[in-house]
Amino acid sequence: MSVTFHKLASRVQADIENDSGIPRLTQQQLTQLMVRTFGHIGDALSYGEDVYLEGFGRFYPDCKPPRKVRSGFTSEVHITEFKVFVRFNPFKQLNTRVQKYLEKLGLNKEDIDAT
């Protein structure tokens, strides 16, 4: 199951409505706000900065340097390209929440690791 922008926007809107004194945003305004927020997160990562989201986790850029690999079929040696990618480390609070949800479903860590 995935969470779409629409579902996420609805959840954020519900949180905003629970806080008094904050005006209600339209669905379009809320979606634009979320897109800009994710854009800022992407910009920070592209500049090599870590992004910490309290109670959720840490996104950070990581890299793999070029290396030599040998083709098993032709035995030719190739050099891979330098790669930069984003990693994610969930914080303990998120891990705890996910574990509680899995326990509700009757699943445990061993069941998931076996798949």
N, CA and C atoms as an extended XYZ file, in Angstrom:
345
Properties=species:S:1:pos:R:3:atomname:S:1:resname:S:1:resid:I:1 pbc="F F F"
N         0.848       -1.172        0.000 N   MET     1
C         0.000        0.000        0.000 CA  MET     1
C         0.895        1.237        0.000 C   MET     1
N         0.513        2.232       -0.774 N   SER     2
C         1.289        3.458       -0.823 CA  SER     2
C         0.421        4.639       -0.412 C   SER     2
N         1.080        5.692       -0.027 N   VAL     3
C         0.385        6.915        0.361 CA  VAL     3
C         0.587        7.923       -0.759 C   VAL     3
N        -0.500        8.375       -1.336 N   THR     4
C        -0.431        9.367       -2.399 CA  THR     4
C        -0.372       10.764       -1.797 C   THR     4
N        -0.060       11.753       -2.634 N   PHE     5
C        -0.056       13.134       -2.160 CA  PHE     5
C        -1.423       13.517       -1.609 C   PHE     5
N        -2.484       13.050       -2.263 N   HIS     6
C        -3.843       13.402       -1.817 CA  HIS     6
C        -4.106       12.868       -0.402 C   HIS     6
N        -3.749       11.614       -0.163 N   LYS     7
C        -3.945       11.029        1.170 CA  LYS     7
C        -3.099       11.756        2.208 C   LYS     7
N        -1.855       12.030        1.861 N   LEU     8
C        -0.965       12.714        2.784 CA  LEU     8
C        -1.470       14.124        3.074 C   LEU     8
N        -1.939       14.812        2.035 N   ALA     9
C        -2.470       16.162        2.217 CA  ALA     9
C        -3.692       16.144        3.132 C   ALA     9
N        -4.536       15.138        3.007 N   SER    10
C        -5.713       15.031        3.870 CA  SER    10
C        -5.306       14.844        5.325 C   SER    10
N        -4.290       14.047        5.557 N   ARG    11
C        -3.815       13.819        6.922 CA  ARG    11
C        -3.208       15.094        7.514 C   ARG    11
N        -2.426       15.800        6.694 N   VAL    12
C        -1.823       17.043        7.168 CA  VAL    12
C        -2.907       18.077        7.442 C   VAL    12
N        -3.910       18.137        6.572 N   GLN    13
C        -5.010       19.085        6.768 CA  GLN    13
C        -5.734       18.801        8.079 C   GLN    13
N        -5.942       17.540        8.397 N   ALA    14
C        -6.599       17.180        9.653 CA  ALA    14
C        -5.769       17.646       10.850 C   ALA    14
N        -4.456       17.516       10.755 N   ASP    15
C        -3.584       17.997       11.833 CA  ASP    15
C        -3.664       19.511       11.965 C   ASP    15
N        -3.702       20.199       10.826 N   ILE    16
C        -3.774       21.657       10.846 CA  ILE    16
C        -5.091       22.120       11.461 C   ILE    16
N        -6.180       21.447       11.126 N   GLU    17
C        -7.485       21.837       11.655 CA  GLU    17
C        -7.562       21.640       13.168 C   GLU    17
N        -6.817       20.680       13.694 N   ASN    18
C        -6.823       20.437       15.132 CA  ASN    18
C        -6.099       21.543       15.898 C   ASN    18
N        -5.177       22.230       15.232 N   ASP    19
C        -4.468       23.345       15.868 CA  ASP    19
C        -5.317       24.603       15.724 C   ASP    19
N        -5.646       25.236       16.827 N   SER    20
C        -6.477       26.439       16.755 CA  SER    20
C        -5.658       27.616       16.258 C   SER    20
N        -6.334       28.536       15.583 N   GLY    21
C        -5.688       29.750       15.116 CA  GLY    21
C        -5.030       29.635       13.767 C   GLY    21
N        -4.994       28.465       13.167 N   ILE    22
C        -4.385       28.304       11.853 CA  ILE    22
C        -5.512       28.207       10.822 C   ILE    22
N        -5.495       29.085        9.811 N   PRO    23
C        -6.578       29.054        8.828 CA  PRO    23
C        -6.552       27.776        7.995 C   PRO    23
N        -7.710       27.368        7.561 N   ARG    24
C        -7.837       26.160        6.730 CA  ARG    24
C        -7.278       26.446        5.342 C   ARG    24
N        -6.461       25.541        4.859 N   LEU    25
C        -5.902       25.666        3.515 CA  LEU    25
C        -6.757       24.877        2.538 C   LEU    25
N        -6.806       25.343        1.307 N   THR    26
C        -7.497       24.560        0.282 CA  THR    26
C        -6.623       23.364       -0.064 C   THR    26
N        -7.210       22.373       -0.708 N   GLN    27
C        -6.454       21.179       -1.108 CA  GLN    27
C        -5.295       21.576       -2.021 C   GLN    27
N        -5.533       22.511       -2.917 N   GLN    28
C        -4.489       22.949       -3.844 CA  GLN    28
C        -3.352       23.656       -3.101 C   GLN    28
N        -3.686       24.535       -2.150 N   GLN    29
C        -2.658       25.226       -1.375 CA  GLN    29
C        -1.829       24.247       -0.556 C   GLN    29
N        -2.515       23.273        0.030 N   LEU    30
C        -1.825       22.283        0.849 CA  LEU    30
C        -0.892       21.432        0.002 C   LEU    30
N        -1.357       21.018       -1.167 N   THR    31
C        -0.520       20.215       -2.065 CA  THR    31
C         0.686       21.021       -2.520 C   THR    31
N         0.486       22.282       -2.862 N   GLN    32
C         1.605       23.136       -3.272 CA  GLN    32
C         2.620       23.289       -2.141 C   GLN    32
N         2.126       23.443       -0.921 N   LEU    33
C         3.005       23.556        0.245 CA  LEU    33
C         3.841       22.289        0.430 C   LEU    33
N         3.202       21.141        0.282 N   MET    34
C         3.910       19.868        0.445 CA  MET    34
C         4.938       19.661       -0.659 C   MET    34
N         4.574       20.006       -1.897 N   VAL    35
C         5.506       19.854       -3.013 CA  VAL    35
C         6.727       20.747       -2.794 C   VAL    35
N         6.495       21.986       -2.343 N   ARG    36
C         7.617       22.889       -2.066 CA  ARG    36
C         8.488       22.335       -0.937 C   ARG    36
N         7.852       21.758        0.084 N   THR    37
C         8.606       21.192        1.210 CA  THR    37
C         9.508       20.053        0.735 C   THR    37
N         8.932       19.141       -0.062 N   PHE    38
C         9.758       18.039       -0.588 CA  PHE    38
C        10.834       18.574       -1.524 C   PHE    38
N        10.544       19.656       -2.226 N   GLY    39
C        11.549       20.283       -3.086 CA  GLY    39
C        12.711       20.814       -2.275 C   GLY    39
N        12.412       21.439       -1.125 N   HIS    40
C        13.469       21.946       -0.254 CA  HIS    40
C        14.299       20.795        0.315 C   HIS    40
N        13.650       19.700        0.649 N   ILE    41
C        14.387       18.520        1.136 CA  ILE    41
C        15.316       18.020        0.043 C   ILE    41
N        14.815       17.930       -1.188 N   GLY    42
C        15.643       17.500       -2.315 CA  GLY    42
C        16.805       18.436       -2.576 C   GLY    42
N        16.543       19.751       -2.464 N   ASP    43
C        17.616       20.727       -2.660 CA  ASP    43
C        18.712       20.544       -1.614 C   ASP    43
N        18.308       20.378       -0.359 N   ALA    44
C        19.293       20.194        0.710 CA  ALA    44
C        20.138       18.952        0.453 C   ALA    44
N        19.498       17.865        0.047 N   LEU    45
C        20.243       16.635       -0.236 CA  LEU    45
C        21.186       16.825       -1.426 C   LEU    45
N        20.746       17.579       -2.432 N   SER    46
C        21.592       17.784       -3.614 CA  SER    46
C        22.826       18.617       -3.280 C   SER    46
N        22.756       19.435       -2.216 N   TYR    47
C        23.915       20.207       -1.778 CA  TYR    47
C        24.767       19.433       -0.776 C   TYR    47
N        24.432       18.174       -0.533 N   GLY    48
C        25.232       17.337        0.353 CA  GLY    48
C        24.873       17.450        1.816 C   GLY    48
N        23.744       18.074        2.123 N   GLU    49
C        23.333       18.236        3.509 CA  GLU    49
C        22.480       17.052        3.959 C   GLU    49
N        22.531       16.750        5.241 N   ASP    50
C        21.652       15.748        5.834 CA  ASP    50
C        20.326       16.409        6.177 C   ASP    50
N        19.236       15.638        6.106 N   VAL    51
C        17.913       16.153        6.456 CA  VAL    51
C        17.371       15.311        7.602 C   VAL    51
N        17.115       15.956        8.737 N   TYR    52
C        16.578       15.291        9.915 CA  TYR    52
C        15.113       15.686       10.069 C   TYR    52
N        14.228       14.706       10.118 N   LEU    53
C        12.811       14.951       10.360 CA  LEU    53
C        12.489       14.362       11.719 C   LEU    53
N        12.203       15.224       12.670 N   GLU    54
C        12.014       14.810       14.059 CA  GLU    54
C        10.951       13.719       14.171 C   GLU    54
N        11.288       12.649       14.872 N   GLY    55
C        10.365       11.540       15.086 CA  GLY    55
C        10.205       10.637       13.877 C   GLY    55
N        10.912       10.938       12.800 N   PHE    56
C        10.764       10.142       11.577 CA  PHE    56
C        12.079        9.495       11.183 C   PHE    56
N        13.047       10.313       10.763 N   GLY    57
C        14.317        9.730       10.369 CA  GLY    57
C        15.240       10.728        9.724 C   GLY    57
N        16.335       10.206        9.209 N   ARG    58
C        17.384       11.025        8.606 CA  ARG    58
C        17.605       10.571        7.170 C   ARG    58
N        17.537       11.531        6.247 N   PHE    59
C        17.904       11.300        4.857 CA  PHE    59
C        19.298       11.891        4.667 C   PHE    59
N        20.172       11.174        3.984 N   TYR    60
C        21.511       11.716        3.761 CA  TYR    60
C        22.080       11.180        2.456 C   TYR    60
N        22.879       12.017        1.777 N   PRO    61
C        23.496       11.566        0.526 CA  PRO    61
C        24.683       10.657        0.826 C   PRO    61
N        24.846        9.653        0.015 N   ASP    62
C        25.967        8.727        0.145 CA  ASP    62
C        26.521        8.496       -1.250 C   ASP    62
N        27.718        7.973       -1.354 N   CYS    63
C        28.299        7.778       -2.680 CA  CYS    63
C        29.067        6.465       -2.747 C   CYS    63
N        29.190        5.993       -3.973 N   LYS    64
C        30.029        4.835       -4.270 CA  LYS    64
C        31.074        5.296       -5.268 C   LYS    64
N        32.347        5.149       -4.929 N   PRO    65
C        33.392        5.567       -5.863 CA  PRO    65
C        33.460        4.607       -7.061 C   PRO    65
N        34.101        5.046       -8.145 N   PRO    66
C        34.274        4.144       -9.292 CA  PRO    66
C        35.083        2.916       -8.883 C   PRO    66
N        34.779        1.779       -9.492 N   ARG    67
C        35.534        0.571       -9.187 CA  ARG    67
C        35.604       -0.305      -10.429 C   ARG    67
N        36.547       -1.217      -10.415 N   LYS    68
C        36.710       -2.137      -11.546 CA  LYS    68
C        35.811       -3.347      -11.346 C   LYS    68
N        35.106       -3.729      -12.391 N   VAL    69
C        34.273       -4.935      -12.373 CA  VAL    69
C        34.591       -5.747      -13.618 C   VAL    69
N        34.468       -7.046      -13.480 N   ARG    70
C        34.752       -7.932      -14.607 CA  ARG    70
C        33.460       -8.585      -15.075 C   ARG    70
N        33.235       -8.555      -16.365 N   SER    71
C        32.068       -9.194      -16.949 CA  SER    71
C        32.245      -10.706      -16.879 C   SER    71
N        31.263      -11.390      -16.340 N   GLY    72
C        31.344      -12.839      -16.243 CA  GLY    72
C        31.199      -13.529      -17.583 C   GLY    72
N        30.600      -12.852      -18.524 N   PHE    73
C        30.352      -13.448      -19.834 CA  PHE    73
C        31.554      -13.290      -20.758 C   PHE    73
N        32.111      -12.078      -20.810 N   THR    74
C        33.211      -11.817      -21.741 CA  THR    74
C        34.561      -11.648      -21.048 C   THR    74
N        34.588      -11.577      -19.752 N   SER    75
C        35.795      -11.356      -18.944 CA  SER    75
C        36.430       -9.987      -19.188 C   SER    75
N        35.675       -9.060      -19.781 N   GLU    76
C        36.189       -7.708      -19.969 CA  GLU    76
C        36.128       -6.954      -18.652 C   GLU    76
N        37.081       -6.057      -18.468 N   VAL    77
C        37.110       -5.232      -17.265 CA  VAL    77
C        36.458       -3.890      -17.598 C   VAL    77
N        35.503       -3.490      -16.777 N   HIS    78
C        34.821       -2.209      -16.931 CA  HIS    78
C        35.006       -1.414      -15.652 C   HIS    78
N        34.932       -0.110      -15.775 N   ILE    79
C        34.993        0.752      -14.601 CA  ILE    79
C        33.615        1.372      -14.413 C   ILE    79
N        33.046        1.180      -13.229 N   THR    80
C        31.727        1.739      -12.949 CA  THR    80
C        31.844        3.239      -12.725 C   THR    80
N        30.727        3.926      -12.864 N   GLU    81
C        30.710        5.368      -12.656 CA  GLU    81
C        30.597        5.697      -11.169 C   GLU    81
N        31.011        6.895      -10.814 N   PHE    82
C        30.816        7.422       -9.471 CA  PHE    82
C        29.314        7.601       -9.274 C   PHE    82
N        28.769        7.095       -8.179 N   LYS    83
C        27.329        7.152       -7.958 CA  LYS    83
C        27.027        7.864       -6.648 C   LYS    83
N        26.045        8.752       -6.688 N   VAL    84
C        25.551        9.414       -5.489 CA  VAL    84
C        24.093        9.020       -5.339 C   VAL    84
N        23.697        8.630       -4.150 N   PHE    85
C        22.323        8.210       -3.903 CA  PHE    85
C        21.910        8.631       -2.505 C   PHE    85
N        20.620        8.554       -2.229 N   VAL    86
C        20.076        8.980       -0.937 CA  VAL    86
C        19.823        7.752       -0.076 C   VAL    86
N        20.249        7.835        1.165 N   ARG    87
C        19.971        6.776        2.140 CA  ARG    87
C        19.023        7.322        3.196 C   ARG    87
N        18.371        6.402        3.898 N   PHE    88
C        17.443        6.782        4.947 CA  PHE    88
C        17.672        5.916        6.170 C   PHE    88
N        17.773        6.549        7.334 N   ASN    89
C        17.850        5.838        8.607 CA  ASN    89
C        16.646        6.249        9.437 C   ASN    89
N        15.736        5.329        9.727 N   PRO    90
C        14.593        5.693       10.565 CA  PRO    90
C        15.027        5.889       12.007 C   PRO    90
N        14.357        6.826       12.685 N   PHE    91
C        14.626        7.027       14.102 CA  PHE    91
C        13.892        5.971       14.915 C   PHE    91
N        14.265        5.845       16.154 N   LYS    92
C        13.707        4.819       17.037 CA  LYS    92
C        12.184        4.945       17.152 C   LYS    92
N        11.667        6.193       17.210 N   GLN    93
C        10.219        6.388       17.336 CA  GLN    93
C         9.476        5.773       16.155 C   GLN    93
N        10.005        5.960       14.939 N   LEU    94
C         9.361        5.398       13.752 CA  LEU    94
C         9.438        3.876       13.782 C   LEU    94
N        10.592        3.323       14.139 N   ASN    95
C        10.728        1.868       14.225 CA  ASN    95
C         9.737        1.280       15.219 C   ASN    95
N         9.561        1.948       16.354 N   THR    96
C         8.632        1.477       17.377 CA  THR    96
C         7.198        1.478       16.847 C   THR    96
N         6.822        2.560       16.161 N   ARG    97
C         5.462        2.645       15.616 CA  ARG    97
C         5.207        1.563       14.572 C   ARG    97
N         6.202        1.322       13.716 N   VAL    98
C         6.048        0.291       12.686 CA  VAL    98
C         5.941       -1.089       13.331 C   VAL    98
N         6.755       -1.353       14.352 N   GLN    99
C         6.699       -2.640       15.040 CA  GLN    99
C         5.341       -2.874       15.690 C   GLN    99
N         4.775       -1.830       16.309 N   LYS   100
C         3.449       -1.960       16.916 CA  LYS   100
C         2.400       -2.279       15.861 C   LYS   100
N         2.499       -1.647       14.705 N   TYR   101
C         1.553       -1.911       13.618 CA  TYR   101
C         1.686       -3.351       13.134 C   TYR   101
N         2.917       -3.823       12.981 N   LEU   102
C         3.134       -5.193       12.525 CA  LEU   102
C         2.616       -6.205       13.547 C   LEU   102
N         2.774       -5.889       14.831 N   GLU   103
C         2.250       -6.774       15.869 CA  GLU   103
C         0.726       -6.845       15.814 C   GLU   103
N         0.074       -5.732       15.494 N   LYS   104
C        -1.389       -5.726       15.331 CA  LYS   104
C        -1.811       -6.659       14.202 C   LYS   104
N        -0.985       -6.706       13.155 N   LEU   105
C        -1.278       -7.575       12.012 CA  LEU   105
C        -0.918       -9.029       12.282 C   LEU   105
N        -0.276       -9.282       13.409 N   GLY   106
C         0.134      -10.641       13.745 CA  GLY   106
C         1.432      -11.053       13.094 C   GLY   106
N         2.214      -10.084       12.655 N   LEU   107
C         3.502      -10.371       12.028 CA  LEU   107
C         4.612      -10.043       13.006 C   LEU   107
N         5.734      -10.719       12.851 N   ASN   108
C         6.908      -10.365       13.637 CA  ASN   108
C         8.100      -10.238       12.710 C   ASN   108
N         9.236       -9.819       13.246 N   LYS   109
C        10.416       -9.550       12.444 CA  LYS   109
C        10.871      -10.778       11.641 C   LYS   109
N        10.773      -11.954       12.233 N   GLU   110
C        11.217      -13.170       11.549 CA  GLU   110
C        10.363      -13.464       10.326 C   GLU   110
N         9.038      -13.203       10.414 N   ASP   111
C         8.162      -13.435        9.270 CA  ASP   111
C         8.540      -12.540        8.105 C   ASP   111
N         8.882      -11.294        8.393 N   ILE   112
C         9.211      -10.330        7.340 CA  ILE   112
C        10.576      -10.634        6.754 C   ILE   112
N        11.556      -10.998        7.594 N   ASP   113
C        12.889      -11.321        7.104 CA  ASP   113
C        12.901      -12.551        6.220 C   ASP   113
N        11.955      -13.457        6.410 N   ALA   114
C        11.901      -14.698        5.633 CA  ALA   114
C        11.414      -14.466        4.207 C   ALA   114
N        10.730      -13.334        3.963 N   THR   115
C        10.195      -13.072        2.619 CA  THR   115
C        11.188      -12.467        1.701 C   THR   115
